[in-house]
Amino acid sequence: MLGTNHDEVAYREVRAQSINITTYTKSFAEHELISRYAPFFQNQARPTLDALEGVYLDHGSNTSDDEHLNILKFVVGAETTWFFTGPAGEEVSYYLQNNNPNVYLYEFNYASYLNNLSHTYPGYNPVVHGSEGQYVVMDYFLWSKSQAEGKINATDIAIANFFGETWTNFAKFG
């Protein structure tokens, strides 16, 4: 069983780097991506960025510099694909090539108080790396505190039940 989260690298972008949202301009994002991944881009940086912008920016290359949230989501989307979604898909292909059809893949995209919404922006509640963990291990302190504060809802319970059943079946049947 392989899982990824919709906004895997958002935590690093938003919290760990402590970058203000207004820093995310198109030129900043392009510079950051090129400087981080120059060996990967090689001499194809501009065409690669154009393709990524076409996929991850709401207005593609017409996105203006003041669409900070859209640009942050662009960086998070591109890096999540490079480091998590793409490699997970590649790993699935290895299992299938080796005649192992018992492969389960998911992308978790439910934003909740339980999966650390302490780093959000208005209109963006990222589902960061490890977000599904609270539904798998059900940390007693966090669940008790969240329940006492009235922050657990029916969807949280349903997701916890889903993960409990899914992981139990995976352990039983492979």
Secondary structure by P-SEA (a helix, b strand, c coil): cccccccccccccccccccccccccaaaaaaaaaaacccccccaaaaaaaaaaaccccccccccccaaaaaaaaaaaaaaaaccaaaaaaaaaaaaaaccccbbbbbbcccccccccccccccccccccccccccccccaaaaaaaaaaccccaaaaaaaaaaaaaaaaaaacc
